[in-house]
Amino acid sequence: MLEFLKLITDFFVLRDAKQKGEFTWNSMLLGFGFVLFLYATVFPAGLLWIKHPQYKWVFFAAVAVNAVALVYVFTLGTRWERRAKARFDAQSANSTATPE
């Protein structure tokens, strides 16, 4: 039941973001691509570490690369969000302005 409420909440949050111009196909593809990158780097490194413990440095290197990528994606996302908010504010200001 709680998962159903979470899905409903997610739907409304995503709908609101789409109306504000913050949620686009580009942002969705970036999110999926980032998750795939995380799994594609850490998962094989973790399996390698399990089978060959002397390669634990590979796992730690993969985690470090993912941490740097996470900071970069958050920075990129913040920039995109600010630009989208500025666009939305400009559009709403133009739509409320009364022509003389």
CYANA upper distance limits for C-alpha pairs under 8 A (distance plus 0.5 A):
  1 MET  CA      5 LEU  CA      7.01
  2 LEU  CA      6 LYS  CA      6.70
  3 GLU  CA      7 LEU  CA      6.70
  4 PHE  CA      8 ILE  CA      6.80
  5 LEU  CA      9 THR  CA      6.65
  6 LYS  CA     10 ASP  CA      6.55
  7 LEU  CA     11 PHE  CA      6.61
  8 ILE  CA     12 PHE  CA      6.96
  9 THR  CA     13 VAL  CA      6.68
 10 ASP  CA     14 LEU  CA      6.51
 11 PHE  CA     15 ARG  CA      6.55
 12 PHE  CA     16 ASP  CA      6.58
 13 VAL  CA     17 ALA  CA      6.72
 14 LEU  CA     18 LYS  CA      6.59
 14 LEU  CA     23 PHE  CA      7.50
 15 ARG  CA     19 GLN  CA      6.74
 16 ASP  CA     20 LYS  CA      6.82
 17 ALA  CA     21 GLY  CA      6.67
 17 ALA  CA     22 GLU  CA      5.57
 17 ALA  CA     23 PHE  CA      5.78
 18 LYS  CA     22 GLU  CA      6.24
 18 LYS  CA     23 PHE  CA      5.13
 18 LYS  CA     24 THR  CA      7.24
 20 LYS  CA     84 ALA  CA      7.97
 20 LYS  CA     85 LYS  CA      7.70
 20 LYS  CA     88 PHE  CA      6.58
 21 GLY  CA     84 ALA  CA      6.37
 21 GLY  CA     85 LYS  CA      8.09
 21 GLY  CA     88 PHE  CA      7.33
 22 GLU  CA     80 TRP  CA      8.20
 22 GLU  CA     81 GLU  CA      6.48
 22 GLU  CA     84 ALA  CA      6.08
 22 GLU  CA     85 LYS  CA      7.81
 23 PHE  CA     27 SER  CA      6.68
 23 PHE  CA     28 MET  CA      7.71
 24 THR  CA     28 MET  CA      6.84
 25 TRP  CA     29 LEU  CA      6.54
 26 ASN  CA     30 LEU  CA      6.53
 27 SER  CA     31 GLY  CA      6.66
 28 MET  CA     32 PHE  CA      6.81
 29 LEU  CA     33 GLY  CA      6.42
 30 LEU  CA     34 PHE  CA      6.48
 31 GLY  CA     35 VAL  CA      6.78
 32 PHE  CA     36 LEU  CA      6.69
 33 GLY  CA     37 PHE  CA      6.61
 34 PHE  CA     38 LEU  CA      6.74
 35 VAL  CA     39 TYR  CA      6.79
 36 LEU  CA     40 ALA  CA      6.38
 37 PHE  CA     41 THR  CA      6.65
 38 LEU  CA     42 VAL  CA      6.55
 38 LEU  CA     43 PHE  CA      8.45
 38 LEU  CA     66 ASN  CA      6.87
 39 TYR  CA     43 PHE  CA      5.88
 40 ALA  CA     44 PRO  CA      7.24
 41 THR  CA     45 ALA  CA      6.99
 41 THR  CA     62 ALA  CA      6.53
 41 THR  CA     66 ASN  CA      8.38
 42 VAL  CA     46 GLY  CA      6.45
 42 VAL  CA     59 PHE  CA      7.08
 42 VAL  CA     62 ALA  CA      6.17
 42 VAL  CA     63 VAL  CA      6.95
 42 VAL  CA     66 ASN  CA      8.49
 43 PHE  CA     47 LEU  CA      6.77
 44 PRO  CA     48 LEU  CA      6.59
 45 ALA  CA     49 TRP  CA      6.69
 45 ALA  CA     58 VAL  CA      6.58
 45 ALA  CA     59 PHE  CA      5.24
 45 ALA  CA     62 ALA  CA      7.38
 46 GLY  CA     50 ILE  CA      6.75
 46 GLY  CA     56 LYS  CA      8.49
 46 GLY  CA     59 PHE  CA      6.19
 47 LEU  CA     51 LYS  CA      6.80
 48 LEU  CA     52 HIS  CA      6.21
 48 LEU  CA     53 PRO  CA      8.13
 48 LEU  CA     55 TYR  CA      7.35
 48 LEU  CA     56 LYS  CA      8.37
 48 LEU  CA     59 PHE  CA      8.39
 49 TRP  CA     53 PRO  CA      5.35
 49 TRP  CA     54 GLN  CA      7.64
 49 TRP  CA     55 TYR  CA      5.94
 49 TRP  CA     56 LYS  CA      5.50
 49 TRP  CA     58 VAL  CA      8.11
 49 TRP  CA     59 PHE  CA      7.11
 52 HIS  CA     56 LYS  CA      8.30
 55 TYR  CA     59 PHE  CA      7.81
 56 LYS  CA     60 PHE  CA      6.97
 57 TRP  CA     61 ALA  CA      6.50
 58 VAL  CA     62 ALA  CA      6.66
 59 PHE  CA     63 VAL  CA      6.74
 60 PHE  CA     64 ALA  CA      6.66
 61 ALA  CA     65 VAL  CA      6.67
 62 ALA  CA     66 ASN  CA      6.65
 63 VAL  CA     67 ALA  CA      6.63
 64 ALA  CA     68 VAL  CA      6.86
 65 VAL  CA     69 ALA  CA      6.67
 66 ASN  CA     70 LEU  CA      6.46
 67 ALA  CA     71 VAL  CA      6.89
 68 VAL  CA     72 TYR  CA      6.78
 69 ALA  CA     73 VAL  CA      6.57
 70 LEU  CA     74 PHE  CA      6.60
 71 VAL  CA     75 THR  CA      6.63
 72 TYR  CA     76 LEU  CA      6.61
 73 VAL  CA     77 GLY  CA      6.43
 74 PHE  CA     78 THR  CA      6.57
 75 THR  CA     79 ARG  CA      6.80
 76 LEU  CA     80 TRP  CA      6.73
 77 GLY  CA     81 GLU  CA      6.52
 78 THR  CA     82 ARG  CA      6.68
 79 ARG  CA     83 ARG  CA      6.74
 80 TRP  CA     84 ALA  CA      6.56
 81 GLU  CA     85 LYS  CA      6.54
 82 ARG  CA     86 ALA  CA      6.60
 83 ARG  CA     87 ARG  CA      6.68
 84 ALA  CA     88 PHE  CA      6.58
 85 LYS  CA     89 ASP  CA      6.51
 86 ALA  CA     90 ALA  CA      6.58
 87 ARG  CA     91 GLN  CA      6.63
 88 PHE  CA     92 SER  CA      6.59
 89 ASP  CA     93 ALA  CA      6.51
 90 ALA  CA     94 ASN  CA      6.64
 91 GLN  CA     95 SER  CA      6.64
 92 SER  CA     96 THR  CA      6.69
 93 ALA  CA     97 ALA  CA      6.68
